[in-house]
Amino acid sequence: MTAYAIAALRNTTVPNEEVFGYMERIQSTLDPFGGRFVVHGARLEEIEGAWLGAVVVISFPDKAAAHGWYDSDAYQELIPLRTRNLEGEVIFVEGVPEGYDPSSTAARMRAELGRAVS
């Protein structure tokens, strides 16, 4: 199942040479793991609430590939270039299967809640 690395980054308005170096080198760390940018540098449109910073979304064939990339020596070498200059959080999350229907998730959750109450 497709997995995503999602970063919420702040203090992104004044990039420096370390940030440029990170950006120039990250794709080569993604390639061996099938990673590709889905969202990067896009302008945000706040619909509900306030969002501080930028969003980056990278897709991977599966969560194992995402972990392989993040844990790789090549990416570990780049992380300080980002963390010294940008604040933020990074998460991994699996996508949903083809044909996903949220009503089935609601039914499962309702049934689980019923078992927890009884």
C-alpha positions in Angstrom: 0.0 0.0 0.0 1.3 3.4 -0.9 2.8 5.3 2.1 3.6 9.0 2.4 6.2 11.0 4.3 4.6 14.3 5.3 6.5 17.2 6.7 5.1 20.4 8.2 8.0 22.9 8.0 8.3 26.3 9.5 10.7 29.2 9.1 10.9 28.5 5.4 11.0 32.0 4.1 14.8 32.6 4.0 16.6 29.6 2.6 20.4 29.5 2.9 23.1 27.4 1.3 22.5 24.4 3.6 18.8 24.4 2.6 19.7 24.7 -1.0 22.2 21.8 -0.6 19.5 19.7 1.0 17.1 20.4 -1.8 19.6 19.7 -4.5 20.6 16.3 -2.9 17.3 14.9 -1.6 16.0 13.3 -4.8 19.1 11.1 -5.1 18.3 9.7 -1.7 14.7 9.0 -2.7 15.4 7.3 -6.0 16.6 3.9 -4.6 13.4 3.6 -2.5 10.9 4.7 -5.2 10.2 8.0 -3.5 8.7 10.9 -5.4 7.5 14.3 -4.4 3.8 14.8 -4.5 3.7 18.3 -2.8 6.7 20.6 -2.5 6.8 24.3 -2.3 3.1 24.7 -3.2 1.3 27.8 -2.0 -1.1 26.9 0.9 -4.7 27.9 0.9 -5.9 27.9 4.5 -9.6 26.8 4.7 -10.0 26.0 8.4 -7.6 27.2 11.1 -4.1 28.7 10.8 -1.3 26.8 9.2 2.2 27.9 9.9 4.8 27.1 7.3 5.0 24.7 4.3 3.9 21.2 3.5 6.0 18.5 1.8 4.5 15.2 0.8 6.6 12.4 -0.7 5.1 9.1 -1.8 6.7 5.6 -1.5 5.6 2.2 -2.8 5.0 1.2 0.9 5.9 2.0 4.5 9.0 -0.2 4.4 10.4 1.8 1.5 9.7 5.1 3.4 11.5 3.7 6.5 14.3 2.4 4.2 14.8 5.9 2.8 14.7 7.7 6.1 17.1 5.3 7.8 19.5 5.2 4.8 23.0 6.6 5.3 22.5 9.0 2.4 19.4 10.6 3.9 20.8 10.6 7.5 23.7 12.6 6.2 21.2 15.3 4.9 18.9 15.5 7.9 21.1 18.1 9.8 21.0 20.4 6.8 17.2 20.6 7.3 17.0 20.5 11.0 19.6 23.2 11.6 17.5 25.5 9.5 13.9 24.5 9.5 11.6 23.6 12.4 8.9 21.1 11.8 7.5 17.6 12.1 7.7 14.6 9.9 5.3 11.7 9.9 4.8 8.5 7.8 1.2 7.4 7.0 -0.2 4.7 4.8 -2.7 5.6 2.1 -6.1 3.9 1.5 -6.7 1.1 -0.9 -8.3 1.6 -4.3 -12.1 1.9 -3.9 -11.9 2.9 -0.2 -15.3 3.9 1.2 -15.2 5.9 4.5 -18.7 4.6 5.4 -17.2 1.1 6.0 -14.7 2.6 8.4 -17.5 4.4 10.2 -19.4 1.1 10.5 -16.3 -0.7 11.9 -15.7 2.1 14.4 -19.3 2.0 15.5 -19.1 -1.8 16.0 -15.9 -1.5 18.0 -17.4 1.3 20.1 -20.4 -0.9 20.8 -18.1 -3.8 22.0 -16.2 -1.4 24.2 -19.4 -0.1 25.9 -20.9 -3.6 26.5 
